[in-house]
Amino acid sequence: MTQTQTQPVPPSPSGPERLLEVRDLHVEFRTREGVAKAVNGVSLDVAEGETLAVLGESGSGKSVTAQAVMGILDTPPGRVTGGRILFEGRDLLALREEERRSVRGARMAMIFQDALSALNPVLSVGYQLGEMFRVHRGSSRKEARERAVELMERVRIPAARTRVDDYPHQFSGGMRQRIMIAMALALEPRLIIADEPTTALDVTVQAQVMELLADLQREFRMGLILITHDLGVVADVADEIVVMYAGRVVESAPVRELYRAPAHPYTKGLLDSIPRLDQKGQQLDAVKGLPPSLLRIPPGCGFHPRCPVARPLCHADEPPLYEVGRGRASACHFWEELLDAE
Amino acid sequence: MGRYVVRRLLQMVPVFAGTTFLIFVMVYAVGDPVNAMFGERAPDPATAAQLRAEFNLDKPVWQQYLLYMADIFTGDFGNAFNGQPVTQLMSTAFPVTLRLALIAIVIEIIFGIALGVVTGLRRGRPVDSSVLMMTLIVISVPTFVTGTLVQYVLGVKWGWIAPAVSPAAPVGELLLPGVVLALLSLAYVTRLTRASISENSRADYVRTALAKGLPRSRVTVRHLLRNSLIPVVTFLGTDVGNLMAGALVTERIFNIQGVGFQLWQGIVRQNSPTVVGFVTILVIVFLLANLIVDLLYAVLDPRIRYA
């Protein structure tokens, strides 16, 4: 049973050590209407201290990918049907549930979108924070409470010692999200997956929370996967970007380069849909149409029904991820035209 | 919290007065208790008048009620028509019914919640369907059928238990009647828990608990069950009152001399002081059970605060 030996991933020749390597991940949901293909061959890498932004609309498979990496898919109906998830040199999909559980929360942690519903309403925040130490470290109740106070201080919650026994609903939205972050940081994991961590917050609070997250990431040199649909947030904090559409990666690139010259019409559409102050009063170029149903992903390129540059080839041939530059890839047959146009 | 309890207790006063007055009027207005004492024979008018005067039956109903209430607050529930103090009947009947109700409640809590959790987590699977089917059967078959059936098969045919419970009603003899009494509510507790668990199992905080790397058992008990118990506790609270009063059928079948048994006899024999006395106590039990349920809410859900 212990022959789950996986080759340690050789460190890449340049740069920091690879932390997470997702290869050709497939996830399906069996529903009454049919099989929904939520993730179709996603590959991504995160290095230590690196921030990877995963960008996409609702239903693009970004959250499902995150849940598959964490191992918290709703199973059934969800199921990983293929691929590998290498984390710190181990294939997570080959681990037994008990080993997998010891990784969750301790080596990789997750921050959820809406802290009000993601925190348990009937348990005090001190209890919920302390639970990490009690379960993973076997700490005593008293010790766990002490560590909970320290954590709350670390995420800059005022009067932490007097508030440790309060319940989630007694905190403001921003403070609640800080508690979520504190919970994820509790055991100093190597990787944090933040699923739209600031979507539910006011704009001013968003900035504070993002700043805190970025600070803590630098301090602990963690890998960070930031799932978002907010291009503004991405530009500030991310190193690399992966754009997802209909369960596939359609473009991946270093942030600066992607903003300068997108190599996929979908990415270009997303960038054009950001309102700009210097173009006030003009029609906003939104991406027309709706993302496809995951039960019936169109043949060929999944994006072709909405694509402004689609040609007959796109209806028939699914584009592979073309290497379009150093550390850049695009799943568009006509990426060269796009890059040349810029 | 303290002020809330005081306010709730004060609110109970009109409710208590209203319900007891209704019962009082109904019991004394329907039929003539003095005639009832004499059964088939017509009473001698002089004796009847004397008895009426002794039991205050010659006064207007509202005066009778006030006199009765005044007595109750001194602990005097009056005498049954055979001269036995009602309090004496109570002191033998209530402990028996209390034991029976406790057995039933414990069975409901342990089996109802356990079955509810198991089925709620496996919605649509064979375990779920079969338990659901069983609860349906239990709900649709009346207690007197299940009770008599159990008594006949286990008591008479196989002789595993005594078909009738002895007057002392020790816990051992009350176990099976307790199961019979619990069955209906057990089915409801199972269904309530199942619905609540199944609804909450998709909640975000459950996903968070899993992402924290907590063991399944801890996620289920500490996070999921804790949140799912609120509707179940409400039901159990009101059920305490029902079990105390509604053991009538079960007590009759197994010849248990508890509250239901005494109430039934009181009604059949038009023994008004017994009926009113017992019902008064049951009203208090109901009111207190409801207060305790409301206070338990705040314990289970910190978002509820009483001021």
Interface residues (C-beta under 8 A of the other chain):
Chain A: M70 I72 D74 R101 S102 V103 R104 G105 A106 A109 M110 F112 D114 S117 A118 L119 N120 P121 V122 L123 S124 E131 M132 V135 H136 Y167 H169 M183
Chain B: R202 A203 D204 Y205 R207 T208 A209 L210 A211 K212 G213 L214 P215 R218 R222 H223 R226 N227 L300 D301 P302 R303
